[in-house]
Amino acid sequence: MSRPPRRRPATWEELEQVPEDLIGEIVAGEIVVTPRPDVPHMEVTSFLGDVLSAPFRRGIGGPGGWVIFDEPRIRFGEDVRVPDLGGWRKERWVNVPRRGPIPILPDWICEVLSRATERQDRTTKMALYARAKIRHLWLITPESRTLEVYRLEPAGWLLTGTHADRDRVRVEPFDAIELDLSLLWGESFPEPEESENP
């Protein structure tokens, strides 16, 4: 009895064909497409990237030493997954190809949760990140305005802290600065000044 031919795993070239208004990943050899996140999700991701970029990427008001990207396409074995944010210590960011998925696993990942993604983020993705030995994981929920901070230990993920609303916290791996959580919800940015008419 003959078996039907097994479909070959999806390729990077096929993944690149996913339209820009969708997020494409390779999961278990198949291309999985999801809609782009809604505005609250995008706001938190953008605000967090802004807050971390100056002190940790550029070394302005902080130690520098990090490479941080929004929605990096990262290779996990045969899979290509797209966390909301990923960060690498600069000394590990070497010989990265200019095209294709990033082959170096990050030191830190942040997932911004929504009703549509929370189950997968808390189960499939957390398990994947633990198997890949990602050292630090943040889960942010815009709806409840909370930040959960995890560190990978030999026994699995250890929740090192849960913070909310307007807390000002120092959390690993970015504990060199105090993080004002109100910045993530867009509360603490100054309003633009009204221009005066002559």
Accessible surface in RSA format (square Angstrom, percent):
REM  Atomic radii and reference values for relative SASA: ProtOr
REM  Chains: A
REM  Algorithm: Lee & Richards
REM  Probe-radius: 1.40
REM  Slices: 20
REM RES _ NUM      All-atoms   Total-Side   Main-Chain    Non-polar    All polar
REM                ABS   REL    ABS   REL    ABS   REL    ABS   REL    ABS   REL
RES MET A   1   242.43 125.5 155.00 102.6  87.43 208.2 132.51 112.7 109.92 145.6
RES SER A   2   105.85  89.4  77.96 104.0  27.90  64.3  50.49 107.5  55.37  77.6
RES ARG A   3   216.22  90.8 192.71  98.2  23.51  56.0  65.96  90.1 150.27  91.1
RES PRO A   4   115.38  84.1  98.39  89.7  16.99  61.8 104.68  86.4  10.70  66.5
RES PRO A   5   131.88  96.1 104.59  95.3  27.29  99.2 115.54  95.4  16.34 101.5
RES ARG A   6   230.62  96.8 197.31 100.6  33.31  79.3  78.04 106.7 152.58  92.5
RES ARG A   7   138.02  57.9 114.56  58.4  23.46  55.8  67.82  92.7  70.20  42.5
RES ARG A   8   134.56  56.5 125.26  63.9   9.30  22.1  71.96  98.3  62.59  37.9
RES PRO A   9    79.67  58.1  73.99  67.4   5.68  20.6  77.09  63.6   2.58  16.1
RES ALA A  10    11.12  10.2   0.88   1.4  10.25  23.3   0.88   1.2  10.25  27.1
RES THR A  11    48.11  34.2  42.88  43.5   5.23  12.5  45.62  61.3   2.48   3.8
RES TRP A  12    25.18  10.1  20.65  10.0   4.53  10.6  20.65  11.0   4.53   7.3
RES GLU A  13    94.68  54.4  93.47  70.7   1.22   2.9  55.40 107.2  39.28  32.1
RES GLU A  14    47.91  27.5  43.68  33.0   4.24  10.1  30.44  58.9  17.47  14.3
RES LEU A  15     0.84   0.5   0.18   0.1   0.66   1.7   0.18   0.1   0.66   1.8
RES GLU A  16    68.68  39.4  43.16  32.7  25.53  60.8  14.26  27.6  54.43  44.4
RES GLN A  17   142.60  79.7 119.47  87.3  23.13  55.1  47.46 101.0  95.13  72.2
RES VAL A  18    24.36  16.0  11.35  10.3  13.01  31.4  13.57  11.8  10.79  29.3
RES PRO A  19    76.64  55.9  65.60  59.8  11.04  40.1  75.88  62.6   0.76   4.7
RES GLU A  20   153.52  88.1 141.41 107.0  12.10  28.8  70.18 135.7  83.33  68.0
RES ASP A  21    99.74  69.9  86.78  86.4  12.96  30.6  43.96 103.5  55.78  55.6
RES LEU A  22    57.41  32.0  52.99  37.9   4.41  11.1  52.99  37.2   4.41  11.9
RES ILE A  23    23.84  13.6  21.27  15.8   2.56   6.2  23.51  16.9   0.32   0.9
RES GLY A  24     7.49   9.2   0.00   N/A   7.49   9.2   0.99   2.7   6.50  14.6
RES GLU A  25     9.55   5.5   9.55   7.2   0.00   0.0   1.23   2.4   8.32   6.8
RES ILE A  26     3.84   2.2   3.84   2.9   0.00   0.0   3.84   2.8   0.00   0.0
RES VAL A  27    37.31  24.6  34.72  31.4   2.59   6.2  34.72  30.2   2.59   7.0
RES ALA A  28    88.78  81.6  54.55  84.2  34.23  77.9  70.91  99.9  17.87  47.3
RES GLY A  29    13.43  16.6   0.00   N/A  13.43  16.6  10.90  29.9   2.53   5.7
RES GLU A  30    93.25  53.5  93.25  70.5   0.00   0.0  37.74  73.0  55.51  45.3
RES ILE A  31    58.34  33.2  31.58  23.5  26.77  64.5  31.58  22.7  26.77  72.6
RES VAL A  32    60.49  39.8  56.70  51.3   3.78   9.1  59.85  52.0   0.64   1.7
RES VAL A  33    66.63  43.8  39.20  35.5  27.43  66.1  39.20  34.1  27.43  74.4
RES THR A  34    49.43  35.2  48.85  49.5   0.58   1.4  40.93  55.0   8.50  12.9
RES PRO A  35   104.93  76.5  95.67  87.2   9.26  33.7  95.77  79.1   9.16  56.9
RES ARG A  36    92.55  38.9  74.36  37.9  18.19  43.3  39.45  53.9  53.10  32.2
RES PRO A  37    29.51  21.5  12.07  11.0  17.45  63.4  22.88  18.9   6.64  41.2
RES ASP A  38    89.19  62.5  74.71  74.4  14.48  34.3  44.64 105.1  44.55  44.4
RES VAL A  39    87.89  57.8  87.08  78.8   0.81   1.9  87.08  75.7   0.81   2.2
RES PRO A  40    69.82  50.9  68.66  62.6   1.16   4.2  69.57  57.4   0.24   1.5
RES HIS A  41     9.97   5.4   9.66   6.7   0.31   0.8   4.83   5.0   5.14   6.0
RES MET A  42    84.93  44.0  82.42  54.5   2.52   6.0  56.00  47.6  28.94  38.3
RES GLU A  43    79.59  45.7  76.02  57.5   3.57   8.5  19.29  37.3  60.30  49.2
RES VAL A  44     4.39   2.9   4.39   4.0   0.00   0.0   4.39   3.8   0.00   0.0
RES THR A  45    12.06   8.6  12.06  12.2   0.00   0.0  12.06  16.2   0.00   0.0
RES SER A  46    54.95  46.4  51.07  68.2   3.88   8.9  26.34  56.1  28.62  40.1
RES PHE A  47    45.23  22.6  45.23  28.0   0.00   0.0  45.23  27.4   0.00   0.0
RES LEU A  48     0.00   0.0   0.00   0.0   0.00   0.0   0.00   0.0   0.00   0.0
RES GLY A  49    12.11  14.9   0.00   N/A  12.11  14.9  10.53  28.9   1.57   3.5
RES ASP A  50    94.35  66.1  78.69  78.3  15.66  37.0  21.93  51.6  72.42  72.2
RES VAL A  51    23.62  15.5  11.65  10.5  11.97  28.9  19.19  16.7   4.43  12.0
RES LEU A  52     0.73   0.4   0.73   0.5   0.00   0.0   0.73   0.5   0.00   0.0
RES SER A  53    19.17  16.2  19.16  25.6   0.01   0.0  14.27  30.4   4.90   6.9
RES ALA A  54    30.96  28.5  30.90  47.7   0.07   0.2  30.90  43.5   0.07   0.2
RES PRO A  55    11.35   8.3  11.35  10.3   0.00   0.0  11.35   9.4   0.00   0.0
RES PHE A  56     2.33   1.2   2.33   1.4   0.00   0.0   2.33   1.4   0.00   0.0
RES ARG A  57    82.31  34.6  77.98  39.8   4.32  10.3  16.05  21.9  66.26  40.2
RES ARG A  58   156.22  65.6 122.73  62.6  33.49  79.7  44.93  61.4 111.28  67.4
RES GLY A  59    34.45  42.5   0.00   N/A  34.45  42.5  10.01  27.5  24.44  54.7
RES ILE A  60   112.98  64.3 104.88  78.1   8.10  19.5 108.81  78.4   4.17  11.3
RES GLY A  61    72.79  89.8   0.00   N/A  72.79  89.8  44.66 122.6  28.13  63.0
RES GLY A  62    26.19  32.3   0.00   N/A  26.19  32.3  11.06  30.3  15.14  33.9
RES PRO A  63    89.12  65.0  48.21  43.9  40.91 148.7  60.92  50.3  28.20 175.3
RES GLY A  64    10.28  12.7   0.00   N/A  10.28  12.7   5.34  14.6   4.95  11.1
RES GLY A  65    32.97  40.7   0.00   N/A  32.97  40.7  25.20  69.1   7.78  17.4
RES TRP A  66     8.54   3.4   8.54   4.1   0.00   0.0   0.41   0.2   8.13  13.2
RES VAL A  67    10.48   6.9  10.48   9.5   0.00   0.0  10.48   9.1   0.00   0.0
RES ILE A  68    13.82   7.9   5.69   4.2   8.13  19.6   5.69   4.1   8.13  22.1
RES PHE A  69    69.87  35.0  67.15  41.6   2.72   7.1  69.87  42.4   0.00   0.0
RES ASP A  70    78.87  55.2  58.76  58.5  20.11  47.5  22.61  53.2  56.25  56.1
RES GLU A  71    50.42  28.9  38.56  29.2  11.86  28.2  14.09  27.2  36.33  29.7
RES PRO A  72     7.40   5.4   0.24   0.2   7.16  26.0   7.40   6.1   0.00   0.0
RES ARG A  73    87.74  36.8  83.06  42.3   4.67  11.1  18.64  25.5  69.10  41.9
RES ILE A  74     0.00   0.0   0.00   0.0   0.00   0.0   0.00   0.0   0.00   0.0
RES ARG A  75    81.53  34.2  77.88  39.7   3.66   8.7  31.88  43.6  49.65  30.1
RES PHE A  76    14.48   7.2   2.99   1.9  11.49  29.9   7.81   4.7   6.67  19.1
RES GLY A  77    60.31  74.4   0.00   N/A  60.31  74.4  43.77 120.1  16.53  37.0
RES GLU A  78   134.30  77.1 124.71  94.4   9.59  22.8  55.53 107.4  78.77  64.3
RES ASP A  79    26.86  18.8  26.65  26.5   0.22   0.5   2.47   5.8  24.40  24.3
RES VAL A  80     0.00   0.0   0.00   0.0   0.00   0.0   0.00   0.0   0.00   0.0
RES ARG A  81     3.45   1.5   3.45   1.8   0.00   0.0   0.00   0.0   3.45   2.1
RES VAL A  82    12.77   8.4   4.84   4.4   7.93  19.1   4.84   4.2   7.93  21.5
RES PRO A  83     0.06   0.0   0.00   0.0   0.06   0.2   0.00   0.0   0.06   0.4
RES ASP A  84    13.69   9.6  13.60  13.5   0.09   0.2   0.04   0.1  13.65  13.6
RES LEU A  85     0.19   0.1   0.19   0.1   0.00   0.0   0.19   0.1   0.00   0.0
RES GLY A  86     0.00   0.0   0.00   N/A   0.00   0.0   0.00   0.0   0.00   0.0
RES GLY A  87     0.00   0.0   0.00   N/A   0.00   0.0   0.00   0.0   0.00   0.0
RES TRP A  88     0.00   0.0   0.00   0.0   0.00   0.0   0.00   0.0   0.00   0.0
RES ARG A  89    84.64  35.5  84.64  43.1   0.00   0.0  18.30  25.0  66.34  40.2
RES LYS A  90    99.91  48.7  91.98  56.4   7.92  18.9  53.99  48.6  45.91  48.9
RES GLU A  91   129.14  74.1 100.20  75.8  28.94  68.9  67.90 131.3  61.23  50.0
RES ARG A  92    88.46  37.1  80.37  41.0   8.09  19.3  42.24  57.7  46.22  28.0
RES TRP A  93    62.65  25.1  48.96  23.7  13.68  32.1  28.57  15.2  34.08  55.3
RES VAL A  94    87.69  57.7  80.19  72.6   7.50  18.1  84.16  73.1   3.52   9.6
RES ASN A  95   148.23 102.2 109.72 106.0  38.51  92.7  39.50  95.1 108.73 105.1
RES VAL A  96    30.20  19.9  13.27  12.0  16.93  40.8  13.40  11.6  16.80  45.6
RES PRO A  97    66.80  48.7  45.90  41.8  20.90  76.0  57.63  47.6   9.17  57.0
RES ARG A  98   241.73 101.5 201.52 102.7  40.21  95.7  81.82 111.8 159.91  96.9
RES ARG A  99   139.73  58.7 123.15  62.8  16.58  39.5  71.13  97.2  68.59  41.6
RES GLY A 100    22.82  28.1   0.00   N/A  22.82  28.1   6.34  17.4  16.48  36.9
RES PRO A 101    14.68  10.7  10.65   9.7   4.03  14.7  10.81   8.9   3.87  24.1
RES ILE A 102    23.82  13.6  23.32  17.4   0.50   1.2  23.82  17.1   0.00   0.0
RES PRO A 103    67.79  49.4  46.12  42.0  21.67  78.8  46.63  38.5  21.16 131.5
RES ILE A 104    30.07  17.1  26.05  19.4   4.01   9.7  30.07  21.7   0.00   0.0
RES LEU A 105    51.46  28.7  48.85  34.9   2.61   6.6  48.85  34.3   2.61   7.0
RES PRO A 106     4.77   3.5   0.00   0.0   4.77  17.3   0.00   0.0   4.77  29.6
RES ASP A 107    19.66  13.8  18.27  18.2   1.39   3.3   2.89   6.8  16.77  16.7
RES TRP A 108     0.00   0.0   0.00   0.0   0.00   0.0   0.00   0.0   0.00   0.0
RES ILE A 109     0.00   0.0   0.00   0.0   0.00   0.0   0.00   0.0   0.00   0.0
RES CYS A 110     0.00   0.0   0.00   0.0   0.00   0.0   0.00   0.0   0.00   0.0
RES GLU A 111     4.19   2.4   4.19   3.2   0.00   0.0   0.49   0.9   3.70   3.0
RES VAL A 112     0.64   0.4   0.00   0.0   0.64   1.5   0.00   0.0   0.64   1.7
RES LEU A 113     3.16   1.8   0.38   0.3   2.78   7.0   0.38   0.3   2.78   7.5
RES SER A 114    34.02  28.7  23.75  31.7  10.27  23.7  29.67  63.2   4.35   6.1
RES ARG A 115   208.93  87.7 176.33  89.9  32.60  77.6  80.45 110.0 128.48  77.9
RES ALA A 116    99.46  91.4  57.35  88.5  42.11  95.8  68.58  96.6  30.87  81.8
RES THR A 117    46.01  32.7  45.81  46.4   0.20   0.5  45.96  61.7   0.04   0.1
RES GLU A 118    61.47  35.3  61.47  46.5   0.00   0.0  13.12  25.4  48.35  39.5
RES ARG A 119   200.19  84.1 191.45  97.6   8.73  20.8  74.09 101.3 126.10  76.4
RES GLN A 120    67.16  37.6  63.04  46.1   4.12   9.8  22.60  48.1  44.56  33.8
RES ASP A 121     5.12   3.6   4.53   4.5   0.59   1.4   0.00   0.0   5.12   5.1
RES ARG A 122    81.31  34.1  66.37  33.8  14.94  35.6  36.30  49.6  45.01  27.3
RES THR A 123    76.73  54.6  66.79  67.7   9.94  23.7  68.90  92.5   7.84  11.8
RES THR A 124    69.30  49.3  61.07  61.9   8.23  19.6  42.06  56.5  27.23  41.2
RES LYS A 125    13.81   6.7  13.81   8.5   0.00   0.0   0.48   0.4  13.33  14.2
RES MET A 126    22.10  11.4  22.10  14.6   0.00   0.0  16.31  13.9   5.78   7.7
RES ALA A 127    45.60  41.9  37.23  57.5   8.36  19.0  44.35  62.5   1.25   3.3
RES LEU A 128    17.66   9.8  17.66  12.6   0.00   0.0  17.66  12.4   0.00   0.0
RES TYR A 129     0.65   0.3   0.65   0.4   0.00   0.0   0.65   0.5   0.00   0.0
RES ALA A 130    26.90  24.7  20.10  31.0   6.79  15.5  20.44  28.8   6.46  17.1
RES ARG A 131   167.09  70.2 139.10  70.9  27.99  66.6  81.25 111.0  85.85  52.0
RES ALA A 132    22.94  21.1   5.17   8.0  17.77  40.4  15.06  21.2   7.88  20.9
RES LYS A 133   162.34  79.2 143.10  87.8  19.25  45.8 100.22  90.2  62.13  66.2
RES ILE A 134     0.57   0.3   0.47   0.4   0.10   0.2   0.57   0.4   0.00   0.0
RES ARG A 135   111.91  47.0 111.13  56.6   0.78   1.9  42.43  58.0  69.47  42.1
RES HIS A 136    13.71   7.5  13.71   9.5   0.00   0.0   6.92   7.1   6.79   7.9
RES LEU A 137     0.32   0.2   0.32   0.2   0.00   0.0   0.32   0.2   0.00   0.0
RES TRP A 138     0.57   0.2   0.57   0.3   0.00   0.0   0.57   0.3   0.00   0.0
RES LEU A 139     0.49   0.3   0.25   0.2   0.25   0.6   0.25   0.2   0.25   0.7
RES ILE A 140     0.00   0.0   0.00   0.0   0.00   0.0   0.00   0.0   0.00   0.0
RES THR A 141    21.93  15.6  21.93  22.2   0.00   0.0  19.21  25.8   2.72   4.1
RES PRO A 142    22.19  16.2  12.95  11.8   9.23  33.6  13.18  10.9   9.01  56.0
RES GLU A 143   129.96  74.6  94.75  71.7  35.21  83.8  55.43 107.2  74.53  60.9
RES SER A 144    65.25  55.1  41.87  55.9  23.38  53.9  46.90  99.9  18.36  25.7
RES ARG A 145    67.09  28.2  67.09  34.2   0.00   0.0  34.34  46.9  32.75  19.8
RES THR A 146    27.66  19.7  27.66  28.0   0.00   0.0  23.47  31.5   4.19   6.3
RES LEU A 147     0.00   0.0   0.00   0.0   0.00   0.0   0.00   0.0   0.00   0.0
RES GLU A 148    20.01  11.5  20.01  15.1   0.00   0.0   5.93  11.5  14.07  11.5
RES VAL A 149     0.82   0.5   0.82   0.7   0.00   0.0   0.82   0.7   0.00   0.0
RES TYR A 150    23.22  10.8  23.22  13.2   0.00   0.0  10.72   8.1  12.50  15.4
RES ARG A 151    56.90  23.9  56.90  29.0   0.00   0.0   7.46  10.2  49.44  30.0
RES LEU A 152    24.55  13.7  20.93  15.0   3.62   9.1  20.93  14.7   3.62   9.8
RES GLU A 153    53.17  30.5  47.37  35.8   5.80  13.8  19.81  38.3  33.36  27.2
RES PRO A 154   144.14 105.1  99.11  90.3  45.04 163.7 112.02  92.5  32.13 199.7
RES ALA A 155   110.39 101.5  65.72 101.4  44.67 101.6  78.20 110.1  32.19  85.3
RES GLY A 156    24.25  29.9   0.00   N/A  24.25  29.9  22.40  61.5   1.85   4.1
RES TRP A 157    53.50  21.5  19.99   9.7  33.51  78.7  19.99  10.7  33.51  54.4
RES LEU A 158    80.36  44.8  78.91  56.5   1.44   3.6  80.36  56.4   0.00   0.0
RES LEU A 159    85.75  47.8  63.34  45.3  22.41  56.3  63.34  44.5  22.41  60.3
RES THR A 160    58.72  41.8  19.02  19.3  39.70  94.6  23.10  31.0  35.62  53.8
RES GLY A 161    15.74  19.4   0.00   N/A  15.74  19.4  15.59  42.8   0.15   0.3
RES THR A 162    78.72  56.0  50.45  51.1  28.27  67.4  43.67  58.7  35.05  53.0
RES HIS A 163    38.88  21.3  37.23  25.9   1.66   4.2  28.69  29.6  10.19  11.9
RES ALA A 164    36.92  33.9  36.04  55.6   0.88   2.0  36.04  50.8   0.88   2.3
RES ASP A 165    57.11  40.0  57.07  56.8   0.04   0.1  23.42  55.1  33.68  33.6
RES ARG A 166   147.75  62.0 135.17  68.9  12.58  29.9  52.32  71.5  95.43  57.8
RES ASP A 167    60.83  42.6  54.03  53.8   6.81  16.1  13.39  31.5  47.44  47.3
RES ARG A 168   146.43  61.5 119.56  60.9  26.87  64.0  46.72  63.9  99.70  60.4
RES VAL A 169    18.12  11.9  12.91  11.7   5.21  12.6  18.12  15.7   0.00   0.0
RES ARG A 170   144.61  60.7 116.59  59.4  28.02  66.7  46.44  63.5  98.17  59.5
RES VAL A 171     9.36   6.2   6.25   5.7   3.11   7.5   9.02   7.8   0.34   0.9
RES GLU A 172    42.88  24.6  39.39  29.8   3.49   8.3  13.52  26.1  29.36  24.0
RES PRO A 173    15.79  11.5   0.37   0.3  15.42  56.1   4.46   3.7  11.33  70.4
RES PHE A 174     4.10   2.1   1.75   1.1   2.35   6.1   1.75   1.1   2.35   6.7
RES ASP A 175    71.20  49.9  64.37  64.1   6.83  16.1   9.22  21.7  61.98  61.8
RES ALA A 176    57.99  53.3  26.81  41.4  31.19  70.9  38.37  54.0  19.63  52.0
RES ILE A 177    29.14  16.6  26.52  19.8   2.62   6.3  28.91  20.8   0.23   0.6
RES GLU A 178    80.61  46.3  60.02  45.4  20.59  49.0  12.22  23.6  68.38  55.8
RES LEU A 179     5.15   2.9   4.78   3.4   0.37   0.9   5.15   3.6   0.00   0.0
RES ASP A 180    20.97  14.7  20.08  20.0   0.90   2.1   5.74  13.5  15.23  15.2
RES LEU A 181     0.00   0.0   0.00   0.0   0.00   0.0   0.00   0.0   0.00   0.0
RES SER A 182     5.91   5.0   5.91   7.9   0.00   0.0   2.93   6.2   2.98   4.2
RES LEU A 183    40.17  22.4  40.17  28.7   0.00   0.0  40.17  28.2   0.00   0.0
RES LEU A 184     0.27   0.2   0.00   0.0   0.27   0.7   0.00   0.0   0.27   0.7
RES TRP A 185    36.24  14.5   7.66   3.7  28.57  67.1  13.75   7.3  22.49  36.5
RES GLY A 186    32.29  39.8   0.00   N/A  32.29  39.8   6.61  18.1  25.68  57.5
RES GLU A 187    68.92  39.6  36.04  27.3  32.88  78.3  31.73  61.4  37.19  30.4
RES SER A 188    52.68  44.5  23.95  32.0  28.73  66.2  21.96  46.8  30.71  43.0
RES PHE A 189    79.79  39.9  68.32  42.3  11.47  29.8  68.92  41.8  10.87  31.1
RES PRO A 190   121.34  88.4  94.77  86.4  26.57  96.6 106.19  87.7  15.15  94.2
RES GLU A 191   150.84  86.6 131.29  99.3  19.55  46.5  62.28 120.5  88.56  72.3
RES PRO A 192   117.61  85.7  93.53  85.3  24.08  87.5 105.02  86.7  12.59  78.3
RES GLU A 193   169.13  97.1 137.78 104.2  31.35  74.6  57.61 111.4 111.52  91.1
RES GLU A 194   164.63  94.5 139.73 105.7  24.89  59.3  59.31 114.7 105.32  86.0
RES SER A 195   104.20  88.1  74.96 100.0  29.24  67.4  53.35 113.6  50.85  71.2
RES GLU A 196   164.66  94.5 135.45 102.5  29.21  69.6  54.42 105.3 110.24  90.0
RES ASN A 197   137.74  95.0 110.43 106.7  27.31  65.8  25.48  61.3 112.26 108.5
RES PRO A 198   177.91 129.7 104.73  95.5  73.17 266.0 145.67 120.3  32.24 200.4
END  Absolute sums over single chains surface
CHAIN  1 A    11764.5       9341.3       2423.3       6376.3       5388.2
END  Absolute sums over all chains
TOTAL         11764.5       9341.3       2423.3       6376.3       5388.2
